Amino acid sequence: MARFVTRRIVSMLFVMFAVSVLTFLIFNVIPNGDPAVRMAGKQPTEEQIEEIREEWSFDKSIPEQYVVTMEKLFTGDMISYFTQLDVVDEIIKGIPRTLSLAIGAALIWMAFGVGLGLFTAMRAGKISDTLLTVLALIGISMPVFWVGALMNHYLGFELGIFPNGGYVEFSESPVDWAYHLILPWTALSILFIGVYSRVLRSNVLDTINEDYVRTARAKGLSERRVLFKHVLRNSLIPVVTLWGLDFAVVIGGGAILTETVFGLQGVGQYAADAIGQLDVPPILAVTMFGAFFVVFVNAIVDIGYAALDPRIRLESDSASA
Amino acid sequence: MSDGAPLLSVEDLRVHFQTEDGVVKAVDGVSFEVRRGEVLAIVGESGCGKSVTAMSLMGLTRGPNAEITGRATLGGTDLVAAKESELRKVRGNEIAMIFQDPMSSLNPVHRVGAQIVEQIQAHDDISDSDAKARAIELLKSVGIPGAEERANSYPHEFSGGMRQRAMIAMGLSVEPDLLIADEPTTALDVTIQAQIMRLLRKLNEDRGLATILITHDLGVVAQVADRILVMYAGEIVETGTLEQIFYDPQHPYTWGLLGSVMRLDRERSDRLAQIKGQPPSLASLPEGCKFRPRCPHAFGKCTQHPELEARAGDGPHLDRCWLDAERKRSARTMKSGEIGLEAA
């Protein structure tokens, strides 16, 4: 395990470094005015601007600027060019909201995606399969901001069945928390359910022709047992990888549209606002936060992978065996 | 050897598949019997219908495109007419099947022991620990060393021969009456092949099983079979005892198969004999004798379809070739004195 963890930490550091450099460079290339002037606020004196420029090394070379910015990020001194608020604090404020969205939606889309995928695979070629396939493709094709806006308007505003956006802390009222999240969960899940059911369907149809499935049938097992113990277990392996990645992306602020449409004020919405204002520090911080989760959840997925498929062993196991 | 009533009797089994290219007649009117304690070998090239015959007995070829007719009676049950739920009780319980490729026939994500336990518990209502103990016993009986620990291994931790042994253990776990071994040694090393064949023969004798051995390798057949069915293009072209098929083969296709076996007890010829051409497409079979297009001895009468009859005159030896016995004897003898298709 030690080797696995070390390797993963090294690769995580590398990914985060690369992501930070790229993000930093991209937002330095985009013309966005003198950051020192923007940070100094309204009607600043020349001295104030000069002071800020000095502090952030805006007058120095880009590598020097990068080093200073990263220093600030890790010492917690990183503030927004625009609101002057501490970037790390703002992200931490958004985490519970984003996490609530991600966990609920990921469970929903995995459950429905697998269920639907299995159902359509079992009925491959029949009318119900064709109809559900079309439905899945519609789900994949509908943009989240559009579905979300429709839901918000009709179910929230017109009918008033659901609250019109907003967020309630879980600790305050778990019922209200879930009630406020039902629409965002649904809107975010629709696309993923479509994708996952398609992927699982084709995996199941591949697996069902495997020799060991024939063996399972030849043993006289019930069709149900063949399906769940022999087909599904093997078909799930690639889906789990997808799931880990998508989940990480949503946690890392990737559900920008969903968060914005429903006004969740999570990490994603924070990123969206920052991008709108070309506010480099929050963009940089959220990007690195996201990269961290993608690498981190990937490592967890690899561990889960080894549990699902014994042929994949994390290095330490093969070393000790 | 065999005696008494047949355990399995197959009558006029036909398995046709509807495909885009037309009706594929994978098995076209096959009849045979197997008795307890007997090893029946079904021999033929790939695609001759031998595996489909076996899988159809277990209901594994059923599907919306398959049309299966005829009768296959096993202990009073007609396997062709049986409902899926009845067949499930037969599968693994009365008939066990061992497949060609032990590498892919065991589920990679479950422990070997657990896969045997699953087989036992599918038919017997016994506790996990009892089933596990039985699985370990079985692994021992097929010669897997350290069976207690090996039961907890995954298939990828087994060698090919070990996996086939595990497959055999699994097949035998519920004491079937009929064991179907579909090319059980094709994927294995030659030395392992001999071990597995000896094991199958021993289990057949010890347990009074009826065994159907499906193979394209007459060398394998010579070691264990009592009787042989030679199949070509979905039909039986010749059937007889091991001695009859090896020493007095009647059908040119059988000559070709025998001629293409490598022999270590004779001087090496330049190259191994082969049967020229390809087996016909099962969707568009030739008129008359199906082997005619590849047969160097074909003559006018071969455009008529020959019945499977006793033409050699001695009892259970049947074949489908129009040539008269005398002509066959000279035509099948090659320059070397061996049997072969081309009388060089």
Interface residues (C-beta under 8 A of the other chain):
Chain A: E210 D211 Y212 R214 T215 A216 R217 A218 K219 G220 L221 S222 R225 K229 H230 R233 N234 L308 D309 P310 R311
Chain B: M58 L60 R88 K89 V90 R91 G92 N93 A96 M97 F99 D101 S104 S105 L106 N107 P108 V109 H110 E118 Q119 A122 H123 Y154 H156 M167 M170
